[in-house]
């Protein structure tokens, strides 16, 4: 989607805020779904899954996307405890792959689980290839 905003009334952050969470991600009313999930998941963060990644330039242009099937890779002992030099020599990483499905009252849990595994397969294989050290 491309557009031009009236910068006297709104800014890029307003546009991003109005777009998330993505309705196609939850399949339900956006804000209420997030409230319910936050309560059910006891406030535990999902990380960047179904959030946004992109940039906002100094001239106000931006390019964003919705994160759906993405691997987040961090040093195994936590990014806040690792110096830049240690990170370069690190061979232990934590990997989290965000992937999901649109579960409804009519969903079959086993089918949904298998669909989620199918969706995650390509990124899982890419991470396994990276972890193998193959060039």
N, C-alpha and C positions, 0 to 999 in steps of 0.2 A: 504494500500500500504506500502510495506517495501522497504527500499533501503539504500545504503551507498553512501555518497557524498565524493568528493575529498575536504577535509577540507583546502587544500592550495589554492583552487579556490573559494569556496563558503562556507557559514555557514548556520546554521539552520534558521536564520532570512531570508536569501535569498530564501530558499526553501519555507517558509511560504508565503513570498511576491509573489513568482511566482505562487502560487496556488490560491490566492484570488483576487477578489471574485470568489466563485465557479461557474463555467459555468453552472452546473446543477441547480443552484439556479435562475439564471436570464434567461436562455434559449437563450441568445444572446451574442454577443461579450462582454467579461467581462469589460474591462476598459472603453469602450465607453458607455456602459449601466450605469455604475456608474457615469460617468460625466453627462449624461443626467438626471439621477435621482437626483443627487446633485443640478443641476440647477432647476429642477422642484420643488424640496422640499425645496428650498431656504437655503440649507446648514444645515438644521435641522438634527441632528444625529438620526439614527435608533437604536442606542445602539448596543448591541452585535449580533442582528439578522443576520444570515448568515455569521458571523465572525467565529472565532476559539477559542476554549477553550482547554487547555491542559498544558503540561509542557515541559521544556527543562532542562535536567539534567546537572550537572557540567561536566560530561564526554561527552556531546554532543548528547546523545540520547534524543529523544523527542517522545511524544505521543500526537497527536492533533485530534480534531474532528471538524466538521462543526456544528455550532449552528443553529438548525432550529425551533423546537418546544420547547421553553424554557421559563420559567417564571423568570423574574428578580424581586427580592423582595428587597425593600429599605425602611428605616424608612420614615414615612409619612412627617416628617418635614426636610427631606434631610439628607443624610449620613454625610455630612461635618459638620453639626451642632449638632451632637449627640455624647455624650461621650459613652464609652464602657458600663458603668453602666446603662446609660439611655437606650441604645439599648437592654440590657438584660431585662429591665422592660417595654419595649415598647409594646403596644398592638395595635398600628396603623401603618399600612404598605401600601406602594404603590406597586402595582403589575402590571407589564407589560408583556403581553404574545405576543411573536413574532411568527407570523404565516402568510403565504401568499400563493399565487398561481401563476401559469405561465400564465399571461394574454397576449393574442395575438389579432391581428386585428379581428380574427374570434370568439373570446370569447364572451359568453353571460354573461353580468355583474352579473345578479342574480345567475346564476349557479356558477360562480367563487366565489361570496360572500358566498354562501351556502357551497361550498367545503372548503373554508377557515374556516368557523365556525366548520365544521366537523373535520378538522385537529386539531383545537384548543380545541375540546371538552374534551379530556382526561386530558390535562394539566389544563384546567379550573376547571374540577371536582376535580382534586388533590389539587389545590389551595383552592377551596371552602371547601374541607374536612379539610385541614390544618387550615384554618381560623375559622372553627367551634369549634376548640379546642378539638375535639374528639380524644381519645387515641386509 
